[in-house]
Amino acid sequence: MSYKKFIHKYQYLKFEIDDLKKQEQSNFEEFNSHFGFENSNEDSPPLVQPQQDLLPNRDSNNPGKPLFKALSKILHPDRGGDKDEFALVSELYRKKDTVGLILKAEEYEIDIEKYLDEDLINSFESSCKLLEEEGESIKSTISWKWCNSSSDMEKKVWEDYMKKTLNILSKDN
């Protein structure tokens, strides 16, 4: 697959993740309004909350390293760059999200052609895989499964599961 196709695939997946996150927030609110722990009070924290992103450690074998260095020269706060943009680029680098780095480089009019080596292009599939895994992670939450159940019977099965295994009860009980 050409690298431009990966960029389009990546952009599609980013839009998909944005939609899933909006739905996820709605699911959290609905789920938390219906369920609580047995013997809990109203002041207890919500049952489900957005997942925290844990960044991996830096890797010196990162195929996006040359591109990250080029972006850092522009975005690093010590060089007059924007700290939020630099933080975003650093996160992309640590996650080995090379397509995200390419898109940022294009945004800052960096000539990406000189950075497109075999290692970088080979890493594009894993950038897309990161987004696919993020989407699957969102869809694997108990709140997602309950809120997106296709029938009342399926919701009941999830409610029974939560009661038996997680000690979570419907507030209607």
C-alpha positions as a Python dict, from the first residue, in 0.01 Angstrom:
ca = {
    (1, 'M'): (0, 0, 0),
    (2, 'S'): (135, 342, -86),
    (3, 'Y'): (206, 574, 202),
    (4, 'K'): (-69, 813, 84),
    (5, 'K'): (-325, 535, 122),
    (6, 'F'): (-202, 482, 477),
    (7, 'I'): (-248, 852, 544),
    (8, 'H'): (-610, 835, 423),
    (9, 'K'): (-673, 519, 623),
    (10, 'Y'): (-520, 684, 929),
    (11, 'Q'): (-730, 998, 887),
    (12, 'Y'): (-1046, 787, 854),
    (13, 'L'): (-955, 599, 1172),
    (14, 'K'): (-892, 929, 1356),
    (15, 'F'): (-1244, 1044, 1265),
    (16, 'E'): (-1377, 708, 1378),
    (17, 'I'): (-1198, 742, 1714),
    (18, 'D'): (-1341, 1093, 1759),
    (19, 'D'): (-1691, 956, 1702),
    (20, 'L'): (-1631, 664, 1937),
    (21, 'K'): (-1504, 897, 2211),
    (22, 'K'): (-1816, 1113, 2183),
    (23, 'Q'): (-2033, 802, 2207),
    (24, 'E'): (-1817, 674, 2493),
    (25, 'Q'): (-1880, 992, 2695),
    (26, 'S'): (-2253, 956, 2638),
    (27, 'N'): (-2229, 590, 2740),
    (28, 'F'): (-2047, 683, 3063),
    (29, 'E'): (-2320, 924, 3158),
    (30, 'E'): (-2600, 677, 3080),
    (31, 'F'): (-2422, 388, 3250),
    (32, 'N'): (-2340, 586, 3564),
    (33, 'S'): (-2699, 707, 3591),
    (34, 'H'): (-2828, 346, 3585),
    (35, 'F'): (-2575, 159, 3799),
    (36, 'G'): (-2399, 174, 4133),
    (37, 'F'): (-2208, -52, 4368),
    (38, 'E'): (-2405, -249, 4620),
    (39, 'N'): (-2426, -58, 4953),
    (40, 'S'): (-2276, 258, 4795),
    (41, 'N'): (-2395, 610, 4855),
    (42, 'E'): (-2468, 885, 4606),
    (43, 'D'): (-2136, 1059, 4688),
    (44, 'S'): (-1928, 772, 4551),
    (45, 'P'): (-1731, 833, 4233),
    (46, 'P'): (-1874, 729, 3893),
    (47, 'L'): (-1838, 363, 3806),
    (48, 'V'): (-1679, 418, 3469),
    (49, 'Q'): (-1450, 696, 3358),
    (50, 'P'): (-1246, 769, 3045),
    (51, 'Q'): (-934, 558, 3008),
    (52, 'Q'): (-598, 714, 3084),
    (53, 'D'): (-336, 705, 2810),
    (54, 'L'): (-10, 560, 2935),
    (55, 'L'): (278, 656, 2712),
    (56, 'P'): (547, 398, 2642),
    (57, 'N'): (910, 476, 2716),
    (58, 'R'): (1117, 643, 2448),
    (59, 'D'): (1272, 403, 2199),
    (60, 'S'): (1592, 494, 2019),
    (61, 'N'): (1495, 261, 1731),
    (62, 'N'): (1182, 463, 1657),
    (63, 'P'): (1150, 501, 1277),
    (64, 'G'): (996, 846, 1328),
    (65, 'K'): (1301, 983, 1509),
    (66, 'P'): (1438, 1196, 1220),
    (67, 'L'): (1094, 1343, 1160),
    (68, 'F'): (1047, 1407, 1533),
    (69, 'K'): (1381, 1592, 1543),
    (70, 'A'): (1275, 1810, 1249),
    (71, 'L'): (944, 1891, 1420),
    (72, 'S'): (1120, 1956, 1751),
    (73, 'K'): (1336, 2223, 1590),
    (74, 'I'): (1016, 2411, 1509),
    (75, 'L'): (791, 2325, 1803),
    (76, 'H'): (1015, 2295, 2108),
    (77, 'P'): (919, 2565, 2361),
    (78, 'D'): (1288, 2650, 2419),
    (79, 'R'): (1304, 2745, 2052),
    (80, 'G'): (990, 2958, 2064),
    (81, 'G'): (751, 2681, 1970),
    (82, 'D'): (410, 2600, 2111),
    (83, 'K'): (428, 2376, 2419),
    (84, 'D'): (92, 2207, 2346),
    (85, 'E'): (190, 2123, 1990),
    (86, 'F'): (527, 1997, 2110),
    (87, 'A'): (355, 1779, 2372),
    (88, 'L'): (131, 1635, 2100),
    (89, 'V'): (426, 1561, 1872),
    (90, 'S'): (614, 1404, 2164),
    (91, 'E'): (316, 1180, 2235),
    (92, 'L'): (297, 1077, 1870),
    (93, 'Y'): (668, 996, 1877),
    (94, 'R'): (650, 793, 2199),
    (95, 'K'): (354, 596, 2065),
    (96, 'K'): (546, 539, 1740),
    (97, 'D'): (258, 701, 1555),
    (98, 'T'): (459, 775, 1244),
    (99, 'V'): (160, 866, 1028),
    (100, 'G'): (60, 1122, 1290),
    (101, 'L'): (414, 1263, 1271),
    (102, 'I'): (393, 1278, 890),
    (103, 'L'): (65, 1471, 911),
    (104, 'K'): (214, 1714, 1164),
    (105, 'A'): (520, 1759, 942),
    (106, 'E'): (296, 1837, 645),
    (107, 'E'): (104, 2085, 862),
    (108, 'Y'): (432, 2267, 932),
    (109, 'E'): (538, 2243, 566),
    (110, 'I'): (830, 2011, 630),
    (111, 'D'): (941, 1826, 317),
    (112, 'I'): (849, 1471, 418),
    (113, 'E'): (990, 1309, 106),
    (114, 'K'): (1343, 1315, 247),
    (115, 'Y'): (1223, 1126, 558),
    (116, 'L'): (1035, 853, 373),
    (117, 'D'): (1268, 557, 406),
    (118, 'E'): (1172, 190, 414),
    (119, 'D'): (1158, 174, 796),
    (120, 'L'): (926, 472, 819),
    (121, 'I'): (690, 345, 550),
    (122, 'N'): (688, -2, 706),
    (123, 'S'): (582, 155, 1035),
    (124, 'F'): (267, 310, 887),
    (125, 'E'): (68, -11, 930),
    (126, 'S'): (144, -10, 1303),
    (127, 'S'): (28, 355, 1327),
    (128, 'C'): (-307, 253, 1184),
    (129, 'K'): (-312, -53, 1409),
    (130, 'L'): (-271, 175, 1714),
    (131, 'L'): (-591, 355, 1620),
    (132, 'E'): (-776, 32, 1547),
    (133, 'E'): (-674, -99, 1890),
    (134, 'E'): (-786, 224, 2055),
    (135, 'G'): (-1127, 185, 1892),
    (136, 'E'): (-1153, -177, 2002),
    (137, 'S'): (-1053, -78, 2354),
    (138, 'I'): (-1336, 173, 2369),
    (139, 'K'): (-1584, -84, 2237),
    (140, 'S'): (-1470, -345, 2488),
    (141, 'T'): (-1578, -152, 2798),
    (142, 'I'): (-1872, -277, 2999),
    (143, 'S'): (-2047, 58, 2957),
    (144, 'W'): (-2015, 33, 2579),
    (145, 'K'): (-2144, -322, 2572),
    (146, 'W'): (-2442, -242, 2796),
    (147, 'C'): (-2534, 87, 2628),
    (148, 'N'): (-2504, -58, 2278),
    (149, 'S'): (-2687, -383, 2347),
    (150, 'S'): (-2916, -474, 2062),
    (151, 'S'): (-3206, -585, 2283),
    (152, 'D'): (-3349, -562, 2634),
    (153, 'M'): (-3261, -927, 2680),
    (154, 'E'): (-2896, -861, 2600),
    (155, 'K'): (-2896, -568, 2847),
    (156, 'K'): (-3040, -802, 3109),
    (157, 'V'): (-2759, -1052, 3046),
    (158, 'W'): (-2502, -774, 3098),
    (159, 'E'): (-2681, -658, 3414),
    (160, 'D'): (-2672, -1014, 3553),
    (161, 'Y'): (-2303, -1041, 3466),
    (162, 'M'): (-2223, -711, 3638),
    (163, 'K'): (-2419, -810, 3948),
    (164, 'K'): (-2258, -1153, 3980),
    (165, 'T'): (-1900, -1071, 3889),
    (166, 'L'): (-1852, -700, 3961),
    (167, 'N'): (-2103, -635, 4241),
    (168, 'I'): (-2263, -359, 4031),
    (169, 'L'): (-2638, -318, 4062),
    (170, 'S'): (-2897, -130, 3868),
    (171, 'K'): (-3016, 173, 4066),
    (172, 'D'): (-3371, 64, 3978),
    (173, 'N'): (-3338, -242, 4207),
}
